[in-house]
Amino acid sequence: MLRVRDPFWRGQLATAALFCSLGFQYATWASRLPALKSHLGLSAAEVGLLLMSTGIGAVGTFPLVALLMRRLGSRRLALASATCLALLLLAMSALPDYPVALLVMLCDGALVGGLNVAMNAQGAALEVAHGRNAMAKLHATFSGGSLAAALLASGMNAISSRLIVHFGVAAALLLLLVAYARGGLLAEDRPAEKKEKSRGRWTLPSRVTLWLGAAMVFGTVTEGAMNDWSALYMKDVAKASAEVAPLGIAVVSVMMVLARLFADGWRARFGDGRIVRSGSALAGIGLALALLSGGVVPALIGFACVGLGIAAVTPCVYVAAAKDGSDALTVVATMGTTGLLAGPPVIGFIANGSGLVWGLAAVAASAVLVSVCSTQINWPSTTATSAASAPAPTEA
């Protein structure tokens, strides 16, 4: 691991490696989905079920993830999950038939669920230990990992069409990221005031946890739906050209990455609650005005508002959930996965019955509901004000 003297930066880089690895692993196999479809001779419906099995694996194993978080802690769970996800790419490159493919994707979803909870617990613990914001930048590295995987897929496809070659290289890179993360992660992953409560058995979610989960659901519905439906809206409703239509998702993605790079500073200055309330309101109102105006330029402006406004929601919600213990974090992360899974199909049903404008209007309403939910949440104070009371960092 690179020698970084500052313990905060060392921990941030190690945790960022985990976020990057998750985005990289997902985008690696997703970028070669056409090749997997051809290799197994799948129909469109079978591909849909294959993708759904990943989400089912993530959602269905959340009690197990909660148990492993209490037994192993976030450091060991994160390293184990990330290592297994790297090796699972090798299994994906040699799938013999469709039933085995479904089983492998179920395992992928379960491991993604474990890594998602554990790496966010590490990020939240890093903020508490050092009294400095980091979560938004960590989420930006997930997008960076996805971009790197897409570029690698393009390059490897030009060299060789064999999945084993591409996935073998990707798995080696992922294992290097895991090795890098190993030396800088915190050994203790829970704030001191929640430690004792978290050691007990799993309990029913509290009212605050449910509000956090609701905010996460509506936030991930907004993110997922924009990724899936923005290009179609640009082409079919805004009547954009084939060259311009993809700019919809590009605008959302770029604005989200940029916002997450700066959001930690905004959080320290304004507080998580205000950032979530104002950001989600901006996303909902901006998208609604774009739909009312119609046209390509208003659509791009509205999509930019969504990317800018919704970017900090999930990092802030994860930090708030982590302060209530690993069980609360697991529940909230699972509800977020549910939002990503259920959101795009629900928008599709609405669009099929009433038109895509009404479908995206539901996305705007979802963003506004994040703002409503945020008023019921006791947000943590800014790390700048809580730094004095933060516990000393415990290094691995």
C-alpha positions as CSV (number, residue, x, y, z in Angstrom):
1,M,0.0,0.0,0.0
2,L,1.2,3.5,-0.8
3,R,2.7,5.1,2.2
4,V,0.3,7.8,3.3
5,R,1.1,9.3,6.7
6,D,-2.2,11.0,7.5
7,P,-4.4,8.2,9.0
8,F,-7.6,9.9,7.6
9,W,-6.3,9.9,4.1
10,R,-5.0,6.3,4.5
11,G,-8.4,5.2,5.6
12,Q,-10.2,7.1,2.9
13,L,-8.1,5.7,0.2
14,A,-8.5,2.2,1.5
15,T,-12.3,2.5,1.7
16,A,-12.4,4.2,-1.7
17,A,-10.7,1.1,-3.1
18,L,-13.8,-0.9,-1.9
19,F,-16.2,1.5,-3.4
20,C,-14.2,1.5,-6.7
21,S,-14.1,-2.4,-6.7
22,L,-17.9,-2.7,-6.4
23,G,-18.5,-0.3,-9.3
24,F,-15.8,-2.0,-11.3
25,Q,-17.1,-5.5,-10.7
26,Y,-20.7,-4.6,-11.6
27,A,-19.8,-2.7,-14.7
28,T,-17.5,-5.4,-15.9
29,W,-20.1,-8.2,-16.2
30,A,-22.8,-5.7,-17.2
31,S,-20.7,-4.4,-20.1
32,R,-20.4,-8.0,-21.5
33,L,-24.1,-8.9,-21.0
34,P,-24.6,-9.3,-24.8
35,A,-21.7,-11.8,-24.9
36,L,-23.2,-13.7,-22.0
37,K,-26.6,-13.7,-23.7
38,S,-25.1,-15.1,-26.9
39,H,-23.0,-17.7,-25.0
40,L,-26.0,-19.1,-23.2
41,G,-28.5,-18.5,-26.0
42,L,-30.9,-16.5,-23.8
43,S,-34.1,-14.7,-24.7
44,A,-34.8,-11.2,-23.6
45,A,-37.1,-12.5,-20.8
46,E,-34.4,-14.9,-19.6
47,V,-31.9,-12.0,-19.5
48,G,-34.4,-10.0,-17.4
49,L,-34.7,-12.9,-15.0
50,L,-31.0,-13.2,-14.8
51,L,-30.7,-9.5,-13.8
52,M,-33.5,-9.8,-11.4
53,S,-31.8,-12.8,-9.7
54,T,-28.9,-10.5,-8.7
55,G,-31.3,-8.2,-6.9
56,I,-33.2,-11.1,-5.3
57,G,-29.8,-12.4,-3.9
58,A,-29.1,-8.9,-2.4
59,V,-32.5,-8.5,-0.9
60,G,-33.1,-12.0,0.3
61,T,-29.8,-12.4,2.2
62,F,-30.1,-9.2,4.3
63,P,-30.7,-11.1,7.6
64,L,-27.5,-13.1,6.9
65,V,-25.6,-9.8,6.2
66,A,-26.9,-8.3,9.4
67,L,-25.6,-11.4,11.3
68,L,-22.2,-11.4,9.6
69,M,-21.8,-7.7,10.3
70,R,-22.3,-8.4,14.0
71,R,-20.1,-11.5,14.0
72,L,-17.3,-10.4,11.7
73,G,-17.4,-6.6,11.7
74,S,-17.3,-4.4,8.5
75,R,-13.6,-4.8,7.8
76,R,-13.6,-8.6,7.5
77,L,-17.0,-8.7,5.8
78,A,-15.9,-6.1,3.2
79,L,-12.6,-7.9,2.4
80,A,-14.3,-11.3,2.2
81,S,-17.1,-10.0,0.0
82,A,-14.8,-8.1,-2.3
83,T,-12.5,-11.0,-2.7
84,C,-15.3,-13.4,-3.6
85,L,-16.8,-10.9,-6.1
86,A,-13.5,-10.9,-7.9
87,L,-13.3,-14.7,-8.1
88,L,-17.0,-14.8,-9.1
89,L,-16.1,-13.1,-12.4
90,L,-14.0,-16.1,-13.3
91,A,-17.1,-18.3,-12.7
92,M,-19.2,-15.9,-14.9
93,S,-16.7,-16.4,-17.8
94,A,-17.3,-20.2,-17.9
95,L,-21.1,-20.6,-17.2
96,P,-22.2,-24.0,-18.6
97,D,-25.9,-23.4,-18.7
98,Y,-28.8,-21.1,-17.6
99,P,-29.6,-22.7,-14.2
100,V,-26.0,-22.3,-13.1
101,A,-26.0,-18.7,-14.4
102,L,-29.0,-18.0,-12.2
103,L,-27.2,-19.5,-9.2
104,V,-24.1,-17.5,-9.8
105,M,-26.0,-14.2,-10.2
106,L,-27.9,-15.0,-6.9
107,C,-24.5,-15.3,-5.2
108,D,-23.3,-12.1,-6.9
109,G,-26.3,-10.3,-5.4
110,A,-25.6,-11.7,-1.9
111,L,-22.0,-10.7,-2.1
112,V,-22.9,-7.2,-3.4
113,G,-25.3,-6.8,-0.5
114,G,-22.5,-7.7,2.0
115,L,-19.9,-5.4,0.5
116,N,-22.4,-2.5,0.1
117,V,-23.3,-2.6,3.8
118,A,-19.7,-3.2,5.0
119,M,-18.0,-0.5,2.9
120,N,-20.6,2.1,3.9
121,A,-20.1,1.2,7.6
122,Q,-16.4,1.7,7.1
123,G,-17.0,5.1,5.5
124,A,-19.3,6.2,8.3
125,A,-16.8,5.0,10.9
126,L,-14.1,6.9,9.2
127,E,-16.0,10.1,9.5
128,V,-16.7,9.5,13.2
129,A,-13.2,8.5,14.0
130,H,-11.6,11.6,12.4
131,G,-14.3,14.2,12.5
132,R,-14.1,14.8,8.8
133,N,-16.5,14.2,6.0
134,A,-15.7,11.6,3.4
135,M,-18.8,9.6,2.4
136,A,-19.8,11.6,-0.7
137,K,-16.4,11.3,-2.3
138,L,-16.4,7.6,-1.5
139,H,-19.6,7.2,-3.5
140,A,-18.1,9.2,-6.3
141,T,-15.3,6.5,-6.6
142,F,-18.0,3.9,-7.2
143,S,-18.9,5.8,-10.4
144,G,-15.2,6.1,-11.2
145,G,-14.9,2.3,-10.9
146,S,-17.8,1.8,-13.3
147,L,-16.2,4.1,-15.8
148,A,-12.9,2.4,-15.6
149,A,-14.6,-1.0,-16.1
150,A,-16.4,0.3,-19.2
151,L,-13.1,1.6,-20.7
152,L,-11.4,-1.7,-19.9
153,A,-14.2,-3.7,-21.5
154,S,-13.9,-1.6,-24.7
155,G,-10.1,-2.2,-24.8
156,M,-10.3,-5.9,-24.0
157,N,-13.0,-6.5,-26.6
158,A,-10.7,-5.0,-29.2
159,I,-8.0,-7.4,-28.2
160,S,-9.9,-10.6,-27.6
161,S,-13.6,-11.6,-27.6
162,R,-13.1,-14.4,-25.1
163,L,-14.8,-13.6,-21.7
164,I,-12.2,-15.6,-19.7
165,V,-9.4,-13.2,-20.9
166,H,-11.4,-10.0,-20.1
167,F,-12.8,-11.3,-16.8
168,G,-9.4,-12.8,-15.8
169,V,-7.7,-9.4,-16.1
170,A,-10.6,-7.7,-14.3
171,A,-10.4,-10.2,-11.5
172,A,-6.7,-9.6,-11.1
173,L,-7.3,-5.8,-10.9
174,L,-10.0,-6.3,-8.3
175,L,-7.8,-8.5,-6.1
176,L,-5.1,-5.7,-6.2
177,L,-7.8,-3.2,-5.0
178,V,-8.7,-5.6,-2.2
179,A,-5.0,-6.0,-1.2
180,Y,-4.6,-2.2,-1.2
181,A,-7.7,-1.7,1.0
182,R,-6.6,-4.3,3.5
183,G,-3.9,-2.2,5.2
184,G,-6.0,0.9,5.7
185,L,-9.4,-0.1,6.9
186,L,-10.5,0.5,10.5
187,A,-10.7,-2.5,12.7
188,E,-13.6,-0.9,14.7
189,D,-16.6,-0.1,12.5
190,R,-19.2,1.2,14.9
191,P,-19.5,4.5,16.8
192,A,-18.9,3.9,20.5
193,E,-22.4,4.8,21.6
194,K,-24.0,2.1,19.4
195,K,-21.4,-0.6,20.1
196,E,-23.2,-2.4,22.9
197,K,-26.6,-2.2,21.3
198,S,-25.3,-3.7,18.1
199,R,-23.9,-6.8,19.9
200,G,-27.4,-8.0,20.7
201,R,-29.6,-10.0,18.5
202,W,-31.4,-8.5,15.5
203,T,-34.4,-6.3,16.5
204,L,-37.2,-4.8,14.5
205,P,-36.3,-1.5,12.8
206,S,-37.1,1.7,14.7
207,R,-39.3,4.5,13.4
208,V,-36.2,6.6,12.5
209,T,-34.7,3.6,10.6
210,L,-38.0,3.2,8.6
211,W,-37.9,6.9,7.7
212,L,-34.3,6.5,6.6
213,G,-35.2,3.4,4.6
214,A,-38.1,5.3,2.9
215,A,-35.8,8.2,2.0
216,M,-33.3,5.7,0.6
217,V,-36.0,3.9,-1.4
218,F,-37.3,7.1,-3.0
219,G,-33.8,8.3,-3.6
220,T,-32.6,5.1,-5.3
221,V,-35.9,5.0,-7.4
222,T,-35.0,8.5,-8.7
223,E,-31.4,7.5,-9.5
224,G,-32.3,4.2,-11.1
225,A,-35.2,5.5,-13.2
226,M,-33.2,8.3,-14.6
227,N,-30.5,5.9,-15.7
228,D,-33.0,3.7,-17.4
229,W,-35.5,6.1,-18.9
230,S,-33.7,9.4,-19.6
231,A,-32.5,8.4,-23.1
232,L,-35.9,7.1,-24.1
233,Y,-37.5,10.3,-23.0
234,M,-35.0,12.3,-25.0
235,K,-35.7,10.3,-28.1
236,D,-39.5,9.7,-28.0
237,V,-40.8,12.7,-26.1
238,A,-38.3,15.5,-26.5
239,K,-37.6,14.4,-30.1
240,A,-33.8,14.6,-29.8
241,S,-31.6,13.1,-32.5
242,A,-29.9,9.8,-32.1
243,E,-26.6,11.6,-31.3
244,V,-28.2,13.9,-28.7
245,A,-30.5,11.3,-26.9
246,P,-27.7,9.6,-24.9
247,L,-26.7,13.0,-23.4
248,G,-29.6,12.6,-21.0
249,I,-27.9,9.9,-18.9
250,A,-24.5,11.6,-19.5
251,V,-25.7,14.8,-17.9
252,V,-27.2,13.0,-14.9
253,S,-24.0,11.0,-14.4
254,V,-21.6,13.9,-14.8
255,M,-23.6,16.1,-12.4
256,M,-23.8,13.3,-9.8
257,V,-20.0,12.7,-9.9
258,L,-19.2,16.4,-9.7
259,A,-21.7,17.0,-6.9
260,R,-20.3,14.1,-4.9
261,L,-16.8,15.4,-5.2
262,F,-17.9,18.7,-3.5
263,A,-20.8,17.4,-1.3
264,D,-18.6,16.6,1.7
265,G,-17.7,20.3,2.0
266,W,-21.4,21.3,1.6
267,R,-22.3,18.8,4.4
268,A,-19.7,20.3,6.8
269,R,-21.0,23.8,6.1
270,F,-24.8,23.2,5.9
271,G,-25.4,19.9,7.6
272,D,-26.7,16.6,6.1
273,G,-30.4,17.3,6.7
274,R,-30.4,20.6,4.8
275,I,-28.4,19.1,2.0
276,V,-30.9,16.2,1.6
277,R,-34.0,18.4,1.9
278,S,-32.8,21.1,-0.5
279,G,-31.1,18.7,-3.0
280,S,-34.1,16.3,-3.3
281,A,-36.5,19.3,-3.7
282,L,-34.2,20.7,-6.4
283,A,-34.3,17.4,-8.2
284,G,-38.0,17.0,-8.1
285,I,-39.0,20.6,-8.9
286,G,-36.3,20.8,-11.7
287,L,-37.5,17.6,-13.3
288,A,-41.2,18.6,-13.0
289,L,-40.5,22.0,-14.7
290,A,-38.6,20.3,-17.5
291,L,-41.5,18.0,-18.1
292,L,-44.0,20.9,-18.2
293,S,-41.8,22.9,-20.6
294,G,-41.0,20.1,-23.0
295,G,-38.1,20.1,-25.5
296,V,-34.5,19.0,-25.5
297,V,-32.8,21.9,-23.6
298,P,-35.3,22.0,-20.7
299,A,-34.9,18.2,-20.5
300,L,-31.2,18.4,-20.2
301,I,-31.5,21.2,-17.6
302,G,-34.0,19.2,-15.6
303,F,-31.8,16.1,-15.8
304,A,-28.9,18.1,-14.5
305,C,-31.0,19.3,-11.6
306,V,-31.7,15.6,-10.7
307,G,-28.0,14.6,-10.9
308,L,-27.0,17.6,-8.8
309,G,-29.8,17.4,-6.2
310,I,-30.0,13.6,-5.6
311,A,-26.2,12.9,-5.6
312,A,-25.7,13.5,-1.8
313,V,-28.9,11.7,-0.7
314,T,-27.5,8.2,-0.4
315,P,-24.2,9.1,1.3
316,C,-26.0,11.2,3.9
317,V,-28.6,8.5,4.6
318,Y,-25.9,5.8,5.0
319,V,-24.1,8.0,7.5
320,A,-27.3,8.5,9.5
321,A,-28.2,4.8,9.4
322,A,-24.7,3.8,10.5
323,K,-25.1,5.8,13.7
324,D,-28.0,3.6,14.6
325,G,-25.9,0.4,14.4
326,S,-25.2,-2.3,11.8
327,D,-28.8,-3.7,11.8
328,A,-30.2,-0.3,10.8
329,L,-27.5,0.1,8.2
330,T,-28.4,-3.3,6.7
331,V,-32.1,-2.6,6.6
332,V,-31.6,0.8,4.9
333,A,-29.1,-0.6,2.4
334,T,-31.6,-3.4,1.6
335,M,-34.4,-0.9,1.1
336,G,-32.1,1.0,-1.2
337,T,-31.5,-2.1,-3.3
338,T,-35.3,-2.6,-3.4
339,G,-35.7,0.9,-4.7
340,L,-33.2,0.3,-7.5
341,L,-34.9,-2.9,-8.4
342,A,-38.5,-1.9,-8.2
343,G,-38.2,1.7,-9.4
344,P,-37.5,1.3,-13.1
345,P,-40.2,-1.4,-13.7
346,V,-42.8,0.7,-11.8
347,I,-42.0,3.7,-14.0
348,G,-42.3,1.4,-17.0
349,F,-45.8,0.3,-16.0
350,I,-46.8,4.0,-15.5
351,A,-45.3,4.9,-18.9
352,N,-47.1,2.0,-20.6
353,G,-50.4,3.0,-19.2
354,S,-50.2,6.9,-19.2
355,G,-47.1,7.8,-21.2
356,L,-43.5,8.5,-20.4
357,V,-44.1,12.1,-19.3
358,W,-46.3,10.7,-16.4
359,G,-43.7,8.1,-15.7
360,L,-41.0,10.7,-15.2
361,A,-43.5,12.8,-13.3
362,A,-43.6,9.9,-10.8
363,V,-39.8,10.1,-10.6
364,A,-40.1,13.9,-9.8
365,A,-42.6,13.0,-7.1
366,S,-40.3,10.4,-5.7
367,A,-37.5,13.0,-5.4
368,V,-39.9,15.3,-3.5
369,L,-40.9,12.5,-1.2
370,V,-37.2,12.2,-0.2
371,S,-37.4,15.8,1.0
372,V,-40.6,15.0,3.0
373,C,-39.0,11.9,4.6
374,S,-35.9,13.9,5.6
375,T,-38.0,16.1,7.8
376,Q,-38.7,13.1,10.1
377,I,-35.1,12.1,10.5
378,N,-32.7,13.2,13.3
379,W,-29.7,14.0,11.2
380,P,-26.3,13.8,12.8
381,S,-24.5,17.1,13.5
382,T,-21.9,18.2,11.0
383,T,-18.5,16.5,11.6
384,A,-17.0,19.9,12.0
385,T,-19.0,20.4,15.2
386,S,-18.7,16.8,16.4
387,A,-15.0,16.4,15.8
388,A,-14.1,17.3,19.4
389,S,-16.2,14.4,20.8
390,A,-15.1,11.8,18.1
391,P,-13.3,8.7,19.4
392,A,-9.7,8.2,18.5
393,P,-9.2,6.2,15.4
394,T,-8.4,2.5,15.7
395,E,-6.2,1.3,12.8
396,A,-6.2,-2.2,11.4
